[in-house]
Amino acid sequence: MTSERWEQIQELFTNVLELPTRQRTTFLETACRGDAGLLEEVSSLLEAAEPLYRQALSIRRRTLGETHEDVATSLGHLATLAYFTDDLQAAE
């Protein structure tokens, strides 16, 4: 993968995270302009995001303790992801 391709994937991933779930498919289909490989790469990153955030939270809790500010940051990341995926119950 070229660095230009990776930058394109990163930019789309960042942009799509800011959208509610119901708008993501349309946005990605339009932004990828028929590039199935690009669509697949960004989609796979979206699917991988939550487990990675949960893993980071678990590691931070174990190594830093429940009251450390980095634990709060990880919780914030999970809440943001839940909000943008329209999982408002999990965002609480």
Sequence and secondary structure as in RCSB ss.txt:
>XXXX:A:sequence
MTSERWEQIQELFTNVLELPTRQRTTFLETACRGDAGLLEEVSSLLEAAEPLYRQALSIRRRTLGETHEDVATSL
GHLATLAYFTDDLQAAE
>XXXX:A:secstr
  HHHHHHHHHHHHHHHTS HHHHHHHHHHHHTT HHHHHHHHHHHHHHHHHHHHHHHHHHHHH TTSHHHHHHH
HHHHHHHHHTT HHHH 
